[in-house]
Amino acid sequence: MKQGKKPNRRQGEELKARNLNPANWLVERDSTTEFVLIHRFSGKTRTIKKGA
């Protein structure tokens, strides 16, 4: 598994729009169609479609 990185401003706004706290999530992958996120504490992954 890749290491996650802190979400940038655009990614943080996308997370806030989905009622997720950007401080609790790390971005593993950011493709043109989706985000792959890792929770900082539990390690669970979540995939989010962009613009949906």
C-alpha positions as CSV (number, residue, x, y, z in Angstrom):
1,M,0.0,0.0,0.0
2,K,1.3,3.5,-0.8
3,Q,1.7,6.1,1.8
4,G,-1.0,8.7,1.9
5,K,-0.5,12.4,1.7
6,K,-2.3,15.3,3.3
7,P,-5.1,16.5,1.0
8,N,-4.5,19.8,-0.8
9,R,-7.1,22.6,-0.8
10,R,-9.1,21.3,-3.7
11,Q,-9.2,17.8,-2.3
12,G,-10.1,19.1,1.2
13,E,-13.1,21.0,-0.3
14,E,-14.2,17.8,-2.1
15,L,-14.0,15.9,1.2
16,K,-16.0,18.6,3.1
17,A,-18.7,18.4,0.4
18,R,-19.1,14.8,1.3
19,N,-19.2,15.4,5.1
20,L,-15.8,14.0,5.7
21,N,-13.2,15.7,7.9
22,P,-10.1,16.3,5.8
23,A,-7.9,16.2,8.9
24,N,-8.8,12.5,9.3
25,W,-8.1,11.4,5.8
26,L,-5.0,10.9,3.6
27,V,-5.0,10.8,-0.2
28,E,-3.4,7.6,-1.5
29,R,-4.3,8.2,-5.2
30,D,-5.9,11.0,-7.1
31,S,-6.9,10.1,-10.6
32,T,-9.1,12.0,-13.0
33,T,-12.2,10.1,-12.0
34,E,-11.8,9.1,-8.3
35,F,-9.9,9.5,-5.0
36,V,-8.6,6.7,-2.9
37,L,-8.4,7.7,0.7
38,I,-6.9,6.2,3.8
39,H,-8.2,7.0,7.3
40,R,-5.4,8.3,9.5
41,F,-6.3,6.2,12.6
42,S,-8.1,3.1,11.5
43,G,-6.3,2.5,8.2
44,K,-9.5,1.8,6.3
45,T,-9.6,2.8,2.7
46,R,-12.5,4.6,0.9
47,T,-12.9,5.3,-2.8
48,I,-14.8,8.4,-3.8
49,K,-16.0,9.3,-7.4
50,K,-15.2,12.9,-8.4
51,G,-18.0,15.2,-9.3
52,A,-20.8,12.9,-8.3
